[in-house]
Amino acid sequence: MFDYFLYVKVILLSILEALTEFIPVSSTAHLIIFGKLINFNFSNSAVFEIAIQIGAILAVVVCFWQKIKNILLNFASEKTLVINVFIGVLPALILGFFAYKFIKQYLFNNIVVIAFALIFGGFAIIFIENKIKTKIQQINSLTALKIGLWQCLAMIPGVSRSGASIMGAMLSGVNRTTATEFSFFLAIPTIGSACVYDIYKNYHTLSAQDFSLIFFGIVVSFLVSLLVIKWLLKFVSNHSFKIFAYYRIALGLIILGLFYGF
């Protein structure tokens, strides 16, 4: 029997994924918490939460297609960016491969970890925005490695991949706009490989309906992400990330209050 309510929940979660993937508030944390609140009864919700990020990544490819196309056609002159993206994504690939089981077993669905990661991450953003005076500089290989190491913190649900990479870049002296654009490029191999690996590890647990729900979620996430990416690129050129920091702190406290009555 066709479950209309299940598809409505998929739409809501996919929109939420798109709205939170590229801003420093942790899309994973939002999906886990909201999924619990609406009783999302997907057979393997952890896989769904990762897999629908494919839609967001496809949106990045579309929005940056001219730049990607230029890299493909003029690789010799653009190889520095490719090398830096590879260096930046390498730490997360290595850590994700070896710590996959630990992350899934002990960090995902741990509400306390998610709440405190949101709160501490919010204070970190405020500190960085207040204290760090960023420079206008190009990203070199060492800076790319530092950003990649910061990005590894996003293995903890609630930290935010975009937040860790952008704030890490700003700590390394990169201006906010350049840091945000580099974070988008890092997202393609980082999230793309995480999605493929997660589906591969859990392929045997997914039914035909599961795949149809995931595909539906990817489409919704893709369409909404197109709008979010364009908005964010305009936003960061004139605003700081403090508003997201305050939101993170408030959300973390609300989560603790809802689930634990703090």
N, C-alpha and C positions, 0 to 999 in steps of 0.2 A: 504494500500500500504506500502510495506517494505521501511523504511527510512534508507538507508545505511549511510547517513551523521550523523544521530543521533547515530548510533553505533560507528562510527569513533570518535565522541565527547566523548562517554562513555569510549572508549579505552584510549583516551588522558587523560581524567580526572582520570581514574583508575590508570594509570601509574603515574600521578602526585601525587595522594594520596599515593601510595606506596613509592615514592621517598622522600616524605616530612613528613610522619607519625612519623618516629622515630628519626628524627633530629630536633633540636630546632628552627624550622622556621615556624611552624603552618601549618599543612596540611589543616585545615578548611579555613584559610585565602586564601590559594592558590586555593582551589576549588571554593570558592565564587568569587574571582576576575577573575580567568581564565574562569569560567563558564559564567560570564558576557561578557568577551571579545570575546568568541566564540559563544555567543548567544545560550547557552545550554537550549533548550526549553522542558526540562523534566517537567511533570505536577506538580511535587512537588520536586524541586531541593534540598531543605533543607533536605528532607528525604534521597534522594540519597547520598548526601554528607556525611551523618552519616552512612548509611547502608553499603556502600562499604568498610567501615573500618573493617567489619567482615573478609574480605580477609586478611587484615594485621594481625589481631589477630590470625587467623588460621595459618599464617606463623610463628608467634611467638611460637605457640604450637608445630609446626613441628620442628623448630630450637632448641627449648629447651625441646624436648620430653624426652630425656634421664633423664634430671633433674626432669621433671614433673613425669615421670615414677618412679624414685627413691623416690620422695615424696609420691606417692601413695602406694608404696610397703613398705616403711620404714617411715611411718607417725610419729611414736614416736620420731625418731631421727631428723626429719625434721619439726616438728610442729612449731618451732620458726619462720621459714620463712613464713609458712602459716598464723600464727597469725599476723606477721608484715605486710604481704600483706593485710590481712583483715582490720587491723587498718589503714593502709595507704589509702585504697580505701573508707573507711567509710565516711570521710568528703565530698568527691565528690558525693557519692550516696545520702547523705542527702540533700546537697545543690542542686544537680541536680533535685531531686524530687520536692522540694518546690519552686525552682526558674525556673522551666522549661518554663513556659509561659512567664515570664519576659525576659529570655535569648533569646527565639525564636522571641519575638516581638520587642525587643529594641536593641539587640546586633547583631544578625545575619543580614547580609545584610547592616549593618551600616558601610559604607566604611571609614568614619573618625575614628571610633573606631578601626577598623582593622589596618589602617595605623599607627596610633599612638601607638597601642599595639605592632606592629612590631618594630617600632623605639625605644620605651622605653625598650622593651625586649632586643633589641640588645645592648643598652648601659648597661643594667643590667648584661648581659653575660660578657661583657668586664670588668666591675667592679669586678665581682666575680672571673673571671680568673686571674685578676691582683692582687687583694688584699687578696683573701682567700687562705691560705695554708692548703690544705686538709690533713687529717691524714689517716692512714690505720686502719680502725676500722670496727667492725661489726655493723650492724644496729640493734638497740634495739627497744623496743616498743615506747619509747618517740620519738626517731628519726623517726620512721615510721609514727607517728602521725604528726610530723612537716612536713615531706615530703608530706603527704596526704593533709595537709592544704595548702601548696604551690601549689599542683596540682590543687586545686580549682580555682586558677587564670586562668586556661585554659578554664574555662567556657566563658571567653571573647575571641571571635575569634581574632586570631592574636597573642595570648600569647604563645601557644604551650604547649600541655600536657607534652610531653617528656622534653621540655626545663624547664618548671616549676618544674617538679619532680626531674630532674637531678641537676639543679642549687640549688634547695631547699636542696637536699641531700648534695651537696658540701658545702653549707653554714652551714650545721650541722656537718661538719667534715668528711664526707664520701669521699673516693677517687673516681676519675672520672669513673674508670672501674666498681667498685662496684655499684656506683650510676646509671650507665647506665643499668647494668644487672637488678637491682631492678626496674628500670623504665619499663623494658620489662615485668616483672612479674606483676607490677601494671596495665599495659595496658590490660591484659587479662580480669580481672573482670570490670575494669573501662569502657573501650571502649565497651566490650561485653554487659554489662548491658545498656549502653547508646544506643547502636544499637537496642537491643531488645525493650527497652522502647519507643524509637522514632517510630519504626515500629508499635508497639502496639497502640500508640496514633494516628497514621495517617493511620492505616490499611484501614479504610473505604474510604480514598481518593485515594487509589492506584488501578490501573487497572491491568489486566493480562499482558499487555505490560510493564507496570511499573515494575512489579515483574521480568519479563524476562530481562529487562535492568539492574536492580539491581543485579540479579544473574550473568549476564555476567560481570558486573563491579567487583563483588566480586572475580570471577575467575582470571581476569586480575590483580587485586590488589594483590591477593595471590601469584601469580607467580613472580611478580616483587619484592614483599616484601621479598621473600626468599633470593634474591640476596642482597637487601639493608641491611638486618639485619646482614648477614655475613660480609659485608663490614664495617658496622658501628662498630662492635665489634673489628675489627682489627684497625680501624681508631682511636678510643678513647684511645687505649693503647699507642699511640705515638704522638697524636696531641691534642691541646686544641680546644675549640669550638669557638674561636675568628672569624674564617673565616665565620661561620654562623651568628655571630653578625654583621659583616660588611655587609653581604648579606641582613639581616633583615632591617638594617637602610637604605640601598640603595633602597630596594624594597618598603619600606614604603614611602620614598620620591617620588619614581616614581609613586606610586599609587595616592598620593596627586596631583602630577602634571598631571596625565592622566585624573583623574575624576574632579578635581577642579581647575586645572591650577595654582597651587601654584608656 
